[in-house]
Amino acid sequence: MKIINYEELFSEFKPDGAISEDANVIANALMRELYVSSGHNLARFLGVKRYFDNDIALRVWVQKRLDTQDGYFVEDVSSKLQSELYELLPQSGYDG
């Protein structure tokens, strides 16, 4: 199992702005709700650098979205970003 040193990883973003606590909370909730798996395929759909794994790609995407907001409530933004994320991701085509 790969061990991620988040302190080291987050320090890479400090020049452009660190991943905020709000972004982490929202990204964690989205990962749980949407069952985001490990891997590297999510970055291409989110428009972030492709070398990010799914975990970091989602956090960076959420942080970028938060940076465009003037003022926000975490719950409202989380719901909005979940809808945006559904639109960005390809549909499975499963009709059940």
Phi, psi and omega in degrees: 000134181283132178258127182255126175270096185293325178301314180293317182294314180293332180295337177295333183269353184304320179299327181262000183110130182286162173287121185283165177298320178299317179297320178296317180297313181294315180298318178300317180295317179296320180296320178292313184292324185259004179052053179291123182269168177287157181143193183229013185275339184292327185303321183293330178281333183270350180075028175249173183303133187292343180280354176287138172285170186304320181299308182287323179302316180293320179296317179296317179299313179298316180298319178299320179294318179296324181297337180273351181270136177285308177216147184203159169253132184307317183297317180294314181294322180300315179296316179297316181291327176297318177297315178299319181295319177302321180290328182284328186274144179292146179275146185286337181080007180279121182261001174065000000 
